Amino acid sequence: MTQETAAATTDAVLDREETISRDELEALQLSRLQHTVAYAYDRVPLYKRKFDEAGVHPTDLRELSDLAKFPFTTKEDLRLEYPFGMFAVPQSEVARIHASSGTTGRATVVGYTKKDLADWAKLVARSLRASGVRPGMKVHNAYGYGLFTGGMGAHAGAEALGCTVIPISGGQTERQITLIQDFKPDAILATPTYLLTIADAMIKQGIDPASTSLKYAVLGAEPWTEEMRHELETIMNLKACDIYGLSEVMGPGVAGEAVETQDGSHIWEDHFRPEIIDAFDPTVVLGDGEPGELVFTSLTKEALPIIRYRTKDLTRLLPGTARPAHRRMGRITGRSDDMIILRGVNLVPSQIEEIALRIPELSPHFQLELTRPGGTRMDQLTVKIERRDAVTIEGASAAARVLQQQIKIHVGSSCTVDVVEPGSLERSNGKLRRIYDMRPKG
């Protein structure tokens, strides 16, 4: 840890809930959980119906482990109740509405009371502070604004922390670069792949990305690896930390990573109760340290309480470090609905990223194409990945063979590797699409 990073961590004033003991935190969780389960049962018809069908009542929740008796909530539940069937308060008490894009189906709609918005801003501020951002800093916010929760959630949290916010939103990469040079922000908020897009565009303009004023990057909204962190920190000469959230649970700020440890995001367990379940047998609740699907129950939300929401994110729970009472999330390795099952082997895009970035000739820009060649029943995976600028065609061919071998060794499945020219693959303007499924439908 540099002297600057050490100084940034010692001048932070923490919330009381960040410093309480684990026993105190679990007592607070139980009290809030009992209230939330009863509140949802009384106010949201879907929850009353699901609890009754499962033969469980809010009074059955006597200790934290009893939460496993209650049914899950899924994205499909929110879609079926579209638009406002999940709200627990009258419309007059809903201060703001957000929604998903709806690109893969009917949008999921979430609402917030004024208290919900204040809590959200507080938790984003807590997350940013943990990642090194301090009051008075200028924050360049490159998350998308609008119905997506990222832009406005991050914005409100940075303002609550006492920062000066530059609300640029996503896209317009050339303008992003101009404002970074002219306004000289201390921190940037973005998806990791979009920050990489900005860095690449700087290099094409003859600008050294390491020469900017940026000292901290708080990155989220998509899975990323330690190798990607190293790539961004090296290119841009800053400290990069993770921030986690999803709109159905709150938005960004459900968990945040501490800059002094950079060992995974601490879940703010005074507001959310996490569980890990077996992604293939959801009746099995797994212990800390075991990988599976992340499930969240909100503890303080008014407009849209959420009970045992299946996030589809694959991770594990670990003991707290920088915030000892609050457990950490391991790196999100992918989503269960993004998992490719290739000839019986489970594979997620972050596995490819992790392997590829260990090969110096290859860049972080890649796509995965799934096909089923005519006349066969066998799926074929092609990894399209850009070579780095200085790498020759011969060097790229050798690197392709190494990547192919390493995927076979570490993932356990064969694939084709196609090394392509620098700049030829689609760049991120926000969330990046990694998987292109070209298999016949049906």
GUTOR-774300 format. One record per residue (C-alpha): residue in one letter; x, y, z; residue number from 1. Coordinates in steps of 0.001 Angstrom, whole numbers, plus 500000, padded with zeros to 6 digits. Layout:
<rs>
{rest A&east X&north Y&up Z&nr NUM}
...
</rs>
This chain:
<rs>
{rest M&east 500000&north 500000&up 500000&nr 1}
{rest T&east 501409&north 503402&up 499017&nr 2}
{rest Q&east 501721&north 506254&up 501514&nr 3}
{rest E&east 498943&north 508062&up 499634&nr 4}
{rest T&east 496627&north 505047&up 499914&nr 5}
{rest A&east 497439&north 504645&up 503605&nr 6}
{rest A&east 496649&north 508314&up 504223&nr 7}
{rest A&east 493356&north 507990&up 502359&nr 8}
{rest T&east 492253&north 505202&up 504684&nr 9}
{rest T&east 493214&north 506834&up 507984&nr 10}
{rest D&east 491303&north 510102&up 507479&nr 11}
{rest A&east 487951&north 508396&up 506859&nr 12}
{rest V&east 485158&north 508792&up 509408&nr 13}
{rest L&east 483214&north 505521&up 509366&nr 14}
{rest D&east 479519&north 504976&up 510021&nr 15}
{rest R&east 478827&north 503415&up 513413&nr 16}
{rest E&east 477396&north 500332&up 511704&nr 17}
{rest E&east 480751&north 499775&up 509976&nr 18}
{rest T&east 482514&north 499382&up 513317&nr 19}
{rest I&east 480103&north 497270&up 515403&nr 20}
{rest S&east 480852&north 493652&up 516307&nr 21}
{rest R&east 479535&north 490687&up 514361&nr 22}
{rest D&east 477236&north 489757&up 517253&nr 23}
{rest E&east 475773&north 493274&up 517331&nr 24}
{rest L&east 475337&north 493217&up 513574&nr 25}
{rest E&east 473515&north 489880&up 513564&nr 26}
{rest A&east 471198&north 491050&up 516348&nr 27}
{rest L&east 470395&north 494122&up 514234&nr 28}
{rest Q&east 469860&north 491899&up 511182&nr 29}
{rest L&east 467411&north 489646&up 513010&nr 30}
{rest S&east 465356&north 492570&up 514269&nr 31}
{rest R&east 465232&north 494215&up 510865&nr 32}
{rest L&east 464608&north 490918&up 509083&nr 33}
{rest Q&east 461628&north 490062&up 511269&nr 34}
{rest H&east 460151&north 493482&up 510562&nr 35}
{rest T&east 460791&north 493258&up 506789&nr 36}
{rest V&east 459286&north 489789&up 506368&nr 37}
{rest A&east 456118&north 490819&up 508232&nr 38}
{rest Y&east 455995&north 494140&up 506371&nr 39}
{rest A&east 456257&north 492400&up 502967&nr 40}
{rest Y&east 453625&north 489805&up 503920&nr 41}
{rest D&east 451150&north 492472&up 505024&nr 42}
{rest R&east 451684&north 494901&up 502128&nr 43}
{rest V&east 452677&north 492960&up 498987&nr 44}
{rest P&east 450070&north 490455&up 497703&nr 45}
{rest L&east 452728&north 488400&up 495915&nr 46}
{rest Y&east 454564&north 487740&up 499170&nr 47}
{rest K&east 451388&north 486812&up 501055&nr 48}
{rest R&east 450517&north 484357&up 498290&nr 49}
{rest K&east 454023&north 482848&up 498083&nr 50}
{rest F&east 454401&north 482528&up 501871&nr 51}
{rest D&east 450967&north 480926&up 502211&nr 52}
{rest E&east 451676&north 478490&up 499378&nr 53}
{rest A&east 454976&north 477543&up 501038&nr 54}
{rest G&east 453233&north 477052&up 504407&nr 55}
{rest V&east 455368&north 479643&up 506161&nr 56}
{rest H&east 454413&north 482742&up 508174&nr 57}
{rest P&east 456473&north 485756&up 509298&nr 58}
{rest T&east 456180&north 484555&up 512918&nr 59}
{rest D&east 458192&north 481457&up 511901&nr 60}
{rest L&east 461301&north 483621&up 511597&nr 61}
{rest R&east 462810&north 483354&up 515089&nr 62}
{rest E&east 466498&north 483240&up 514186&nr 63}
{rest L&east 468547&north 484152&up 511116&nr 64}
{rest S&east 468749&north 480568&up 509859&nr 65}
{rest D&east 464940&north 480470&up 509630&nr 66}
{rest L&east 465158&north 482671&up 506548&nr 67}
{rest A&east 465871&north 479494&up 504544&nr 68}
{rest K&east 462241&north 478408&up 505152&nr 69}
{rest F&east 460919&north 481285&up 503025&nr 70}
{rest P&east 460434&north 481129&up 499234&nr 71}
{rest F&east 462727&north 482873&up 496755&nr 72}
{rest T&east 461910&north 485957&up 494728&nr 73}
{rest T&east 463018&north 485940&up 491091&nr 74}
{rest K&east 463232&north 488396&up 488232&nr 75}
{rest E&east 460212&north 486598&up 486760&nr 76}
{rest D&east 458163&north 487549&up 489857&nr 77}
{rest L&east 458952&north 491218&up 489233&nr 78}
{rest R&east 458033&north 490868&up 485570&nr 79}
{rest L&east 454725&north 489172&up 486383&nr 80}
{rest E&east 453874&north 492013&up 488786&nr 81}
{rest Y&east 454807&north 494700&up 486217&nr 82}
{rest P&east 454677&north 497580&up 486666&nr 83}
{rest F&east 453908&north 498354&up 490320&nr 84}
{rest G&east 452594&north 495135&up 491872&nr 85}
{rest M&east 455678&north 494687&up 494082&nr 86}
{rest F&east 455362&north 498112&up 495708&nr 87}
{rest A&east 454575&north 498091&up 499434&nr 88}
{rest V&east 453579&north 501762&up 499700&nr 89}
{rest P&east 450946&north 503917&up 497975&nr 90}
{rest Q&east 452011&north 505634&up 494756&nr 91}
{rest S&east 452003&north 508991&up 496558&nr 92}
{rest E&east 454894&north 507775&up 498752&nr 93}
{rest V&east 457072&north 506611&up 495838&nr 94}
{rest A&east 459692&north 509318&up 495279&nr 95}
{rest R&east 461437&north 507712&up 492287&nr 96}
{rest I&east 461069&north 504805&up 489850&nr 97}
{rest H&east 463871&north 502952&up 488071&nr 98}
{rest A&east 463638&north 500020&up 485660&nr 99}
{rest S&east 465778&north 497569&up 483748&nr 100}
{rest S&east 466201&north 497932&up 479989&nr 101}
{rest G&east 463817&north 495050&up 479293&nr 102}
{rest T&east 466022&north 493833&up 476427&nr 103}
{rest T&east 465630&north 490190&up 477502&nr 104}
{rest G&east 461939&north 490442&up 478412&nr 105}
{rest R&east 459513&north 492729&up 480201&nr 106}
{rest A&east 461328&north 495363&up 482269&nr 107}
{rest T&east 461663&north 494949&up 486027&nr 108}
{rest V&east 460465&north 498047&up 487857&nr 109}
{rest V&east 461729&north 499229&up 491253&nr 110}
{rest G&east 460602&north 502099&up 493446&nr 111}
{rest Y&east 462053&north 504174&up 496289&nr 112}
{rest T&east 460587&north 506261&up 499085&nr 113}
{rest K&east 462475&north 509354&up 500243&nr 114}
{rest K&east 463974&north 507285&up 503062&nr 115}
{rest D&east 465021&north 504588&up 500560&nr 116}
{rest L&east 466809&north 507229&up 498476&nr 117}
{rest A&east 468565&north 508607&up 501556&nr 118}
{rest D&east 469681&north 505108&up 502602&nr 119}
{rest W&east 470859&north 504375&up 499069&nr 120}
{rest A&east 472924&north 507568&up 498893&nr 121}
{rest K&east 474431&north 506789&up 502303&nr 122}
{rest L&east 475505&north 503288&up 501234&nr 123}
{rest V&east 476982&north 504476&up 497936&nr 124}
{rest A&east 478854&north 507173&up 499868&nr 125}
{rest R&east 480090&north 504471&up 502258&nr 126}
{rest S&east 481249&north 502353&up 499323&nr 127}
{rest L&east 483037&north 505253&up 497611&nr 128}
{rest R&east 484731&north 506257&up 500856&nr 129}
{rest A&east 485910&north 502678&up 501394&nr 130}
{rest S&east 487431&north 502773&up 497888&nr 131}
{rest G&east 489497&north 505878&up 498628&nr 132}
{rest V&east 487187&north 508685&up 497486&nr 133}
{rest R&east 487047&north 511601&up 499930&nr 134}
{rest P&east 484889&north 514716&up 500478&nr 135}
{rest G&east 486005&north 517573&up 498240&nr 136}
{rest M&east 487269&north 515333&up 495443&nr 137}
{rest K&east 486008&north 515764&up 491886&nr 138}
{rest V&east 484257&north 512600&up 490670&nr 139}
{rest H&east 483798&north 511848&up 486956&nr 140}
{rest N&east 480630&north 509729&up 486741&nr 141}
{rest A&east 480612&north 507674&up 483529&nr 142}
{rest Y&east 477781&north 505344&up 484556&nr 143}
{rest G&east 474656&north 505671&up 482421&nr 144}
{rest Y&east 471893&north 507971&up 483665&nr 145}
{rest G&east 468168&north 507417&up 483196&nr 146}
{rest L&east 466083&north 504423&up 484275&nr 147}
{rest F&east 469302&north 502404&up 484835&nr 148}
{rest T&east 470190&north 502734&up 488542&nr 149}
{rest G&east 473942&north 503135&up 488029&nr 150}
{rest G&east 474256&north 506799&up 487046&nr 151}
{rest M&east 471850&north 508429&up 489474&nr 152}
{rest G&east 472714&north 506050&up 492312&nr 153}
{rest A&east 476431&north 506752&up 492018&nr 154}
{rest H&east 475749&north 510471&up 491573&nr 155}
{rest A&east 473665&north 510755&up 494755&nr 156}
{rest G&east 476234&north 508810&up 496762&nr 157}
{rest A&east 479117&north 510989&up 495599&nr 158}
{rest E&east 477153&north 514127&up 496485&nr 159}
{rest A&east 476235&north 512673&up 499892&nr 160}
{rest L&east 479945&north 512074&up 500518&nr 161}
{rest G&east 480652&north 515734&up 499791&nr 162}
{rest C&east 482243&north 515363&up 496366&nr 163}
{rest T&east 481936&north 517528&up 493266&nr 164}
{rest V&east 480176&north 515369&up 490668&nr 165}
{rest I&east 480797&north 515581&up 486911&nr 166}
{rest P&east 477685&north 513843&up 485454&nr 167}
{rest I&east 479003&north 512874&up 482006&nr 168}
{rest S&east 477088&north 509513&up 481785&nr 169}
{rest G&east 478237&north 506733&up 479421&nr 170}
{rest G&east 479377&north 507003&up 475809&nr 171}
{rest Q&east 480841&north 510042&up 473990&nr 172}
{rest T&east 484330&north 508722&up 474663&nr 173}
{rest E&east 486139&north 511649&up 472997&nr 174}
{rest R&east 484242&north 514085&up 475218&nr 175}
{rest Q&east 485008&north 511948&up 478284&nr 176}
{rest I&east 488711&north 512324&up 477535&nr 177}
{rest T&east 488430&north 516094&up 477015&nr 178}
{rest L&east 486651&north 516573&up 480347&nr 179}
{rest I&east 489118&north 514345&up 482202&nr 180}
{rest Q&east 491951&north 516504&up 480847&nr 181}
{rest D&east 490203&north 519838&up 481434&nr 182}
{rest F&east 488333&north 519252&up 484730&nr 183}
{rest K&east 491059&north 517093&up 486308&nr 184}
{rest P&east 488851&north 514748&up 488383&nr 185}
{rest D&east 490345&north 512705&up 491214&nr 186}
{rest A&east 488117&north 509642&up 490723&nr 187}
{rest I&east 486144&north 507978&up 487959&nr 188}
{rest L&east 483044&north 505776&up 488249&nr 189}
{rest A&east 482433&north 503410&up 485320&nr 190}
{rest T&east 482231&north 499822&up 484195&nr 191}
{rest P&east 485712&north 498253&up 483963&nr 192}
{rest T&east 485411&north 497578&up 480226&nr 193}
{rest Y&east 484368&north 501179&up 479562&nr 194}
{rest L&east 487342&north 502518&up 481511&nr 195}
{rest L&east 489489&north 500268&up 479311&nr 196}
{rest T&east 487777&north 501819&up 476257&nr 197}
{rest I&east 488670&north 505297&up 477537&nr 198}
{rest A&east 492291&north 504280&up 478110&nr 199}
{rest D&east 492569&north 502788&up 474617&nr 200}
{rest A&east 491093&north 505929&up 473059&nr 201}
{rest M&east 493591&north 508076&up 474970&nr 202}
{rest I&east 496476&north 506037&up 473614&nr 203}
{rest K&east 495153&north 506446&up 470049&nr 204}
{rest Q&east 495099&north 510226&up 470624&nr 205}
{rest G&east 498701&north 510170&up 471808&nr 206}
{rest I&east 497718&north 510764&up 475451&nr 207}
{rest D&east 499391&north 508718&up 478175&nr 208}
{rest P&east 496503&north 507378&up 480334&nr 209}
{rest A&east 498876&north 507301&up 483322&nr 210}
{rest S&east 499372&north 511078&up 483063&nr 211}
{rest T&east 495819&north 512106&up 484018&nr 212}
{rest S&east 494674&north 513463&up 487384&nr 213}
{rest L&east 492731&north 510260&up 488163&nr 214}
{rest K&east 493815&north 508506&up 491369&nr 215}
{rest Y&east 490851&north 506199&up 492033&nr 216}
{rest A&east 488468&north 504175&up 489882&nr 217}
{rest V&east 485318&north 502643&up 491403&nr 218}
{rest L&east 484140&north 500050&up 488921&nr 219}
{rest G&east 481090&north 497800&up 488748&nr 220}
{rest A&east 477978&north 496674&up 486845&nr 221}
{rest E&east 479818&north 493730&up 485227&nr 222}
{rest P&east 482115&north 490928&up 486400&nr 223}
{rest W&east 485863&north 491622&up 486190&nr 224}
{rest T&east 488997&north 489841&up 487270&nr 225}
{rest E&east 492184&north 490574&up 489215&nr 226}
{rest E&east 493984&north 490486&up 485878&nr 227}
{rest M&east 491718&north 493270&up 484577&nr 228}
{rest R&east 492404&north 495265&up 487768&nr 229}
{rest H&east 496152&north 494928&up 487171&nr 230}
{rest E&east 495729&north 495971&up 483528&nr 231}
{rest L&east 493770&north 499120&up 484412&nr 232}
{rest E&east 495937&north 500109&up 487374&nr 233}
{rest T&east 499099&north 499721&up 485313&nr 234}
{rest I&east 497832&north 501608&up 482247&nr 235}
{rest M&east 496162&north 504428&up 484190&nr 236}
{rest N&east 498323&north 504682&up 487335&nr 237}
{rest L&east 495413&north 504586&up 489777&nr 238}
{rest K&east 493803&north 502334&up 492382&nr 239}
{rest A&east 490796&north 500383&up 491079&nr 240}
{rest C&east 488144&north 499003&up 493441&nr 241}
{rest D&east 484902&north 497124&up 492946&nr 242}
{rest I&east 481396&north 498325&up 493782&nr 243}
{rest Y&east 478468&north 495910&up 493657&nr 244}
{rest G&east 474746&north 496287&up 493361&nr 245}
{rest L&east 471707&north 495441&up 491284&nr 246}
{rest S&east 468526&north 497383&up 490766&nr 247}
{rest E&east 466180&north 494753&up 492199&nr 248}
{rest V&east 468014&north 494913&up 495541&nr 249}
{rest M&east 468810&north 498645&up 495530&nr 250}
{rest G&east 471313&north 499638&up 492839&nr 251}
{rest P&east 475054&north 500268&up 493228&nr 252}
{rest G&east 476293&north 500354&up 496811&nr 253}
{rest V&east 475012&north 497033&up 498141&nr 254}
{rest A&east 478693&north 496219&up 498694&nr 255}
{rest G&east 481990&north 498076&up 498279&nr 256}
{rest E&east 485680&north 497226&up 498225&nr 257}
{rest A&east 488235&north 498797&up 500574&nr 258}
{rest V&east 491222&north 500418&up 498884&nr 259}
{rest E&east 493620&north 499361&up 501647&nr 260}
{rest T&east 492956&north 495646&up 501144&nr 261}
{rest Q&east 491422&north 495277&up 497625&nr 262}
{rest D&east 490274&north 491799&up 498608&nr 263}
{rest G&east 486603&north 491805&up 497628&nr 264}
{rest S&east 483575&north 493961&up 498363&nr 265}
{rest H&east 482210&north 494129&up 501900&nr 266}
{rest I&east 478437&north 493641&up 501897&nr 267}
{rest W&east 476702&north 496293&up 503991&nr 268}
{rest E&east 474952&north 493750&up 506168&nr 269}
{rest D&east 473156&north 496319&up 508287&nr 270}
{rest H&east 470891&north 496761&up 505225&nr 271}
{rest F&east 471098&north 493392&up 503405&nr 272}
{rest R&east 471205&north 489752&up 504487&nr 273}
{rest P&east 473184&north 487635&up 501971&nr 274}
{rest E&east 473026&north 483892&up 501390&nr 275}
{rest I&east 474792&north 481535&up 498984&nr 276}
{rest I&east 472759&north 478706&up 497473&nr 277}
{rest D&east 473649&north 475839&up 495173&nr 278}
{rest A&east 472900&north 477199&up 491682&nr 279}
{rest F&east 471677&north 473778&up 490557&nr 280}
{rest D&east 469801&north 472826&up 493747&nr 281}
{rest P&east 468492&north 476050&up 495317&nr 282}
{rest T&east 467123&north 474200&up 498350&nr 283}
{rest V&east 470741&north 473839&up 499527&nr 284}
{rest V&east 472083&north 476859&up 501442&nr 285}
{rest L&east 475878&north 476786&up 501365&nr 286}
{rest G&east 478307&north 477828&up 504073&nr 287}
{rest D&east 480773&north 480711&up 503958&nr 288}
{rest G&east 483615&north 480023&up 501561&nr 289}
{rest E&east 481576&north 477735&up 499304&nr 290}
{rest P&east 480898&north 479001&up 495748&nr 291}
{rest G&east 477331&north 479298&up 494522&nr 292}
{rest E&east 474583&north 481765&up 493615&nr 293}
{rest L&east 474191&north 484941&up 495652&nr 294}
{rest V&east 470791&north 485627&up 497263&nr 295}
{rest F&east 469789&north 488876&up 498994&nr 296}
{rest T&east 467069&north 489935&up 501421&nr 297}
{rest S&east 466640&north 493660&up 502057&nr 298}
{rest L&east 466402&north 494742&up 505702&nr 299}
{rest T&east 465387&north 498419&up 505491&nr 300}
{rest K&east 463645&north 499077&up 502162&nr 301}
{rest E&east 460184&north 500631&up 502272&nr 302}
{rest A&east 458880&north 500929&up 498692&nr 303}
{rest L&east 460056&north 497549&up 497443&nr 304}
{rest P&east 461130&north 495073&up 500128&nr 305}
{rest I&east 462829&north 492075&up 498541&nr 306}
{rest I&east 462864&north 488615&up 500160&nr 307}
{rest R&east 465499&north 486058&up 499144&nr 308}
{rest Y&east 466109&north 487506&up 495690&nr 309}
{rest R&east 468054&north 485164&up 493401&nr 310}
{rest T&east 470655&north 487426&up 491798&nr 311}
{rest K&east 472080&north 484761&up 489425&nr 312}
{rest D&east 475557&north 486110&up 490343&nr 313}
{rest L&east 478112&north 483414&up 491138&nr 314}
{rest T&east 480420&north 484100&up 494075&nr 315}
{rest R&east 481128&north 483074&up 497692&nr 316}
{rest L&east 480985&north 484747&up 501110&nr 317}
{rest L&east 484202&north 485389&up 503031&nr 318}
{rest P&east 485007&north 486844&up 506473&nr 319}
{rest G&east 485292&north 490619&up 506728&nr 320}
{rest T&east 488734&north 492254&up 506753&nr 321}
{rest A&east 488759&north 496063&up 506481&nr 322}
{rest R&east 485218&north 496032&up 507933&nr 323}
{rest P&east 485428&north 492911&up 510140&nr 324}
{rest A&east 481707&north 492519&up 510970&nr 325}
{rest H&east 480593&north 492719&up 507326&nr 326}
{rest R&east 481286&north 489671&up 505187&nr 327}
{rest R&east 482991&north 490055&up 501818&nr 328}
{rest M&east 481952&north 488792&up 498418&nr 329}
{rest G&east 484510&north 486922&up 496409&nr 330}
{rest R&east 484931&north 488104&up 492838&nr 331}
{rest I&east 481773&north 487590&up 490774&nr 332}
{rest T&east 482909&north 484829&up 488440&nr 333}
{rest G&east 479870&north 485236&up 486194&nr 334}
{rest R&east 476122&north 484751&up 486176&nr 335}
{rest S&east 474352&north 481437&up 486228&nr 336}
{rest D&east 472289&north 482606&up 483223&nr 337}
{rest D&east 475511&north 483613&up 481375&nr 338}
{rest M&east 477117&north 480258&up 482063&nr 339}
{rest I&east 478043&north 478336&up 478935&nr 340}
{rest I&east 477707&north 474574&up 479211&nr 341}
{rest L&east 480122&north 473390&up 476552&nr 342}
{rest R&east 480190&north 469616&up 476119&nr 343}
{rest G&east 479311&north 469138&up 479761&nr 344}
{rest V&east 481793&north 471734&up 481086&nr 345}
{rest N&east 480601&north 474922&up 482809&nr 346}
{rest L&east 482353&north 478069&up 481552&nr 347}
{rest V&east 481880&north 481791&up 482230&nr 348}
{rest P&east 483541&north 484693&up 480332&nr 349}
{rest S&east 485655&north 485805&up 483313&nr 350}
{rest Q&east 487549&north 482510&up 483140&nr 351}
{rest I&east 488691&north 483370&up 479617&nr 352}
{rest E&east 489634&north 486915&up 480686&nr 353}
{rest E&east 491688&north 485601&up 483597&nr 354}
{rest I&east 493651&north 483212&up 481370&nr 355}
{rest A&east 494079&north 485594&up 478404&nr 356}
{rest L&east 495469&north 488478&up 480433&nr 357}
{rest R&east 498298&north 486255&up 481639&nr 358}
{rest I&east 499519&north 486000&up 478022&nr 359}
{rest P&east 501451&north 489223&up 477254&nr 360}
{rest E&east 500718&north 489197&up 473512&nr 361}
{rest L&east 496934&north 489256&up 473994&nr 362}
{rest S&east 494717&north 492221&up 474898&nr 363}
{rest P&east 491676&north 492302&up 477249&nr 364}
{rest H&east 489349&north 492736&up 474240&nr 365}
{rest F&east 487621&north 489459&up 473402&nr 366}
{rest Q&east 484298&north 487900&up 472390&nr 367}
{rest L&east 482964&north 484376&up 472746&nr 368}
{rest E&east 481054&north 482938&up 469794&nr 369}
{rest L&east 478970&north 479792&up 470188&nr 370}
{rest T&east 478068&north 477896&up 467028&nr 371}
{rest R&east 476806&north 474451&up 466066&nr 372}
{rest P&east 478290&north 473587&up 462680&nr 373}
{rest G&east 475857&north 472093&up 460166&nr 374}
{rest G&east 475387&north 468351&up 460321&nr 375}
{rest T&east 476695&north 468069&up 463899&nr 376}
{rest R&east 475185&north 468133&up 467356&nr 377}
{rest M&east 478394&north 469413&up 468920&nr 378}
{rest D&east 478633&north 473023&up 470107&nr 379}
{rest Q&east 481775&north 474921&up 469073&nr 380}
{rest L&east 483300&north 477802&up 471055&nr 381}
{rest T&east 485429&north 480356&up 469233&nr 382}
{rest V&east 487376&north 482904&up 471272&nr 383}
{rest K&east 487955&north 486039&up 469209&nr 384}
{rest I&east 490628&north 488152&up 470888&nr 385}
{rest E&east 492724&north 491124&up 469790&nr 386}
{rest R&east 496508&north 491025&up 469770&nr 387}
{rest R&east 498381&north 493937&up 471315&nr 388}
{rest D&east 499666&north 496633&up 468956&nr 389}
{rest A&east 503342&north 495664&up 468987&nr 390}
{rest V&east 502745&north 491934&up 468474&nr 391}
{rest T&east 503558&north 490393&up 465101&nr 392}
{rest I&east 501311&north 487967&up 463219&nr 393}
{rest E&east 503707&north 485149&up 464141&nr 394}
{rest G&east 503644&north 486170&up 467795&nr 395}
{rest A&east 499856&north 486301&up 467714&nr 396}
{rest S&east 499664&north 482797&up 466262&nr 397}
{rest A&east 501915&north 481446&up 469008&nr 398}
{rest A&east 499820&north 483236&up 471648&nr 399}
{rest A&east 496654&north 481703&up 470183&nr 400}
{rest R&east 498097&north 478234&up 470630&nr 401}
{rest V&east 499026&north 479018&up 474242&nr 402}
{rest L&east 495528&north 480355&up 475011&nr 403}
{rest Q&east 493919&north 477306&up 473427&nr 404}
{rest Q&east 496106&north 474983&up 475524&nr 405}
{rest Q&east 495512&north 476933&up 478745&nr 406}
{rest I&east 491720&north 476907&up 478260&nr 407}
{rest K&east 491859&north 473152&up 477715&nr 408}
{rest I&east 493965&north 472696&up 480882&nr 409}
{rest H&east 492155&north 475100&up 483228&nr 410}
{rest V&east 488572&north 474980&up 481905&nr 411}
{rest G&east 488555&north 471450&up 480561&nr 412}
{rest S&east 487057&north 472076&up 477128&nr 413}
{rest S&east 488445&north 472519&up 473622&nr 414}
{rest C&east 487876&north 475708&up 471651&nr 415}
{rest T&east 489083&north 477603&up 468596&nr 416}
{rest V&east 491090&north 480799&up 469128&nr 417}
{rest D&east 491001&north 483537&up 466501&nr 418}
{rest V&east 493470&north 486363&up 467179&nr 419}
{rest V&east 492258&north 489476&up 465367&nr 420}
{rest E&east 493623&north 492942&up 464622&nr 421}
{rest P&east 493786&north 495592&up 467388&nr 422}
{rest G&east 490650&north 497735&up 467440&nr 423}
{rest S&east 488538&north 495324&up 465387&nr 424}
{rest L&east 486172&north 494134&up 468138&nr 425}
{rest E&east 483256&north 496079&up 469587&nr 426}
{rest R&east 484164&north 498438&up 472425&nr 427}
{rest S&east 482129&north 499033&up 475574&nr 428}
{rest N&east 479979&north 502138&up 475962&nr 429}
{rest G&east 478696&north 500843&up 479286&nr 430}
{rest K&east 478053&north 497156&up 479821&nr 431}
{rest L&east 479902&north 495022&up 477293&nr 432}
{rest R&east 478398&north 492016&up 475557&nr 433}
{rest R&east 480830&north 489091&up 475691&nr 434}
{rest I&east 478777&north 486110&up 474461&nr 435}
{rest Y&east 477383&north 485793&up 470937&nr 436}
{rest D&east 475199&north 482693&up 470694&nr 437}
{rest M&east 474810&north 481790&up 467024&nr 438}
{rest R&east 473473&north 478278&up 467561&nr 439}
{rest P&east 470220&north 477372&up 465778&nr 440}
{rest K&east 467166&north 478088&up 467910&nr 441}
{rest G&east 464842&north 475309&up 468923&nr 442}
</rs>
